[in-house]
Amino acid sequence: MSAHPPPPGSGPEGAAYADRFAAESDGMAAARERAARLPGPPPVEPAVGATLAVLAASVGARSVVSIGSGGGLSGLWLLRGMRRDGVLTALDGDPEQLRAARAAFAGAGVPSGRTRLIFGTPAEVLPRFSPGAYDMVVCTGPPRDYADQLGGLLDLVRVGGTLACHGLLAGGRIADRTARDPQTVAWREITRAVRENEDLTSAVLPIGEGLLVATRR
């Protein structure tokens, strides 16, 4: 049996349109340019950022945790969808990324009380957070940074809240059964744990480099 042909608009043209549709502010454009110069994962694509904003709006997010600051770009998208009194907490083990995020928030005019930037790894920082107290947890950093802490991250999400992890489709490696590099192995562990968790309803969205989303029931 032959594979189903890809639906119209699912190729590069469709992805380009989705990115154009997600119009970025001047502050976001500046954050993207700054983040692109940093080592580590590339900044999230506009379509991914817009999806994060929609997800934040859909859960009425007031309290969000971001694992990996992404140079502040993903945070600006999240803040666009969060409630006006919402607070975004971003943690990162890379001081350059945190400095870029701080500059991004300041350049976009985000009030200081709406963000908390924490230096550290998930293993170091998560014990300080309250279980079930967050509307959304977003992971934009390398999967090896948080794969071992996935259970703790899921515990942070309230019932009805959402987990979102970006990057699992990068390079098509997760679908390649011969790929055994550490990042791909970490992604497989994360996706398996999410899919097999009966408290979660999950899906993979083929936007950007792939967005794994899960809602706690």
C-alpha positions in Angstrom: 0.0 0.0 0.0 1.4 3.4 -1.0 1.8 6.2 1.5 -0.8 9.0 1.5 0.4 12.0 -0.5 1.0 15.1 1.6 -2.0 17.4 1.8 -1.9 20.6 -0.2 -0.1 23.5 1.5 1.9 21.3 3.9 5.2 21.9 2.1 7.7 24.8 2.3 5.1 27.2 0.7 2.6 26.5 3.5 5.3 26.9 6.2 6.4 30.2 4.7 2.8 31.4 4.7 2.3 30.4 8.3 5.4 32.3 9.3 4.2 35.4 7.3 0.8 35.2 8.9 2.3 35.3 12.4 3.4 38.9 12.2 6.1 39.8 14.7 6.4 43.1 16.5 9.5 45.2 16.2 10.6 44.0 19.6 10.2 40.4 18.5 12.2 41.0 15.3 15.0 42.5 17.4 14.9 39.6 19.8 15.1 37.1 16.9 18.1 38.9 15.4 19.9 38.9 18.8 19.0 35.2 19.6 20.1 34.0 16.1 23.7 35.1 17.0 23.8 33.0 20.1 25.0 29.3 20.3 22.4 26.7 20.9 19.0 26.0 19.4 17.8 28.5 16.8 15.0 30.9 17.9 11.5 29.6 17.4 9.9 30.3 14.0 7.0 32.9 13.9 4.4 30.1 13.3 5.6 28.3 16.4 5.6 31.5 18.5 2.1 32.3 17.4 1.0 28.8 18.3 2.5 29.2 21.8 0.6 32.4 22.1 -2.7 30.7 21.1 -2.1 27.9 23.6 -1.4 30.3 26.4 -4.6 32.3 25.5 -6.6 29.1 25.3 -5.8 28.1 28.9 -6.1 31.7 30.2 -2.5 31.4 31.3 -1.5 33.5 34.3 1.5 31.5 35.3 3.9 30.0 32.8 7.3 28.3 33.1 9.7 28.3 30.2 12.6 25.7 30.2 15.2 27.5 28.1 14.8 31.2 27.6 15.3 31.1 23.8 16.8 34.6 23.9 13.5 36.0 25.0 11.7 35.5 21.7 9.5 32.6 22.8 8.8 34.5 26.0 7.5 37.5 24.1 5.1 35.2 22.1 3.9 33.6 25.3 3.4 37.0 27.0 1.3 38.0 24.0 -1.1 35.2 24.7 -1.0 35.3 28.5 -3.4 37.3 30.7 -2.3 40.9 31.3 -1.5 40.1 34.9 0.4 36.9 34.0 3.9 36.2 35.0 6.4 34.2 32.9 9.2 32.4 34.7 12.1 31.5 32.4 15.1 29.4 33.5 18.3 28.8 31.6 21.7 27.4 32.4 23.3 29.7 29.7 23.9 33.2 31.0 24.2 34.6 27.4 20.7 33.4 26.7 19.4 34.9 29.9 21.1 38.3 29.1 19.5 38.2 25.6 16.1 37.4 27.1 16.4 40.3 29.6 17.3 42.6 26.7 14.4 41.3 24.7 11.9 42.0 27.4 13.3 45.4 28.2 13.4 46.3 24.5 9.7 45.3 24.0 8.6 47.3 27.0 7.5 44.4 29.1 7.0 45.5 32.7 9.6 44.0 35.0 7.0 42.4 37.2 5.8 40.2 34.4 9.0 38.1 34.1 11.3 36.2 36.3 14.6 35.0 34.9 16.4 32.3 36.8 19.9 30.9 36.1 20.1 27.2 36.6 19.2 23.8 35.2 15.8 22.1 35.7 17.3 19.6 38.1 18.5 22.6 40.3 15.5 24.8 40.0 12.4 22.7 39.8 12.3 21.7 43.5 11.6 25.4 44.2 8.4 25.4 42.2 4.9 24.4 43.5 3.3 21.3 41.9 0.1 21.9 40.0 0.5 25.7 40.2 1.2 26.5 36.5 -1.0 26.9 33.5 1.6 26.0 31.0 5.2 24.7 30.8 7.1 25.3 27.6 10.4 23.6 26.7 12.5 25.2 24.0 16.0 24.1 24.9 17.8 20.9 24.1 15.8 17.9 25.2 18.8 16.4 27.1 18.5 19.4 29.4 15.1 18.3 30.7 14.4 14.7 29.6 15.4 13.3 33.1 13.2 15.9 34.7 10.1 15.4 32.6 8.1 13.9 35.5 8.8 17.0 37.6 7.8 19.3 34.7 4.5 17.5 34.2 3.8 17.7 37.9 3.9 21.5 37.7 1.0 21.6 35.2 -2.4 22.0 36.6 -5.4 20.0 35.4 -6.5 21.6 32.1 -3.0 23.1 31.7 -0.6 22.4 28.8 2.9 21.2 28.2 4.7 22.2 24.9 8.1 21.0 23.8 9.7 22.4 20.6 12.2 20.7 18.3 11.4 17.0 18.1 11.1 16.9 14.3 14.4 18.7 13.6 16.3 17.0 10.8 13.8 14.2 10.6 16.0 12.2 13.0 13.2 11.0 15.4 11.6 9.1 12.5 14.9 7.6 11.5 15.2 4.3 13.3 18.9 4.2 12.7 19.5 7.6 14.5 21.0 7.0 17.9 22.5 10.4 18.8 21.9 11.6 22.4 19.4 14.3 21.4 17.3 12.0 19.3 17.3 9.4 22.1 16.2 12.0 24.5 13.3 13.1 22.2 12.2 9.5 21.9 12.1 9.1 25.7 10.1 12.3 26.1 7.6 11.5 23.4 7.1 7.9 24.7 6.6 9.2 28.2 4.0 11.8 27.1 2.1 9.4 24.8 1.9 6.7 27.4 0.8 9.0 30.2 -3.0 8.4 30.7 -3.4 11.8 32.4 -2.4 13.5 29.2 -4.0 14.2 25.8 -1.2 14.8 23.3 -0.3 15.5 19.7 2.6 16.4 17.5 2.2 19.6 15.4 4.4 19.6 12.3 5.2 23.4 12.5 8.7 24.8 12.7 10.9 22.0 14.0 8.0 20.2 15.5 5.9 21.0 18.5 4.8 18.3 21.0 1.8 19.5 23.0 0.0 17.8 25.8 -2.9 18.8 28.0 -3.4 17.4 31.5 -6.9 15.9 32.1 
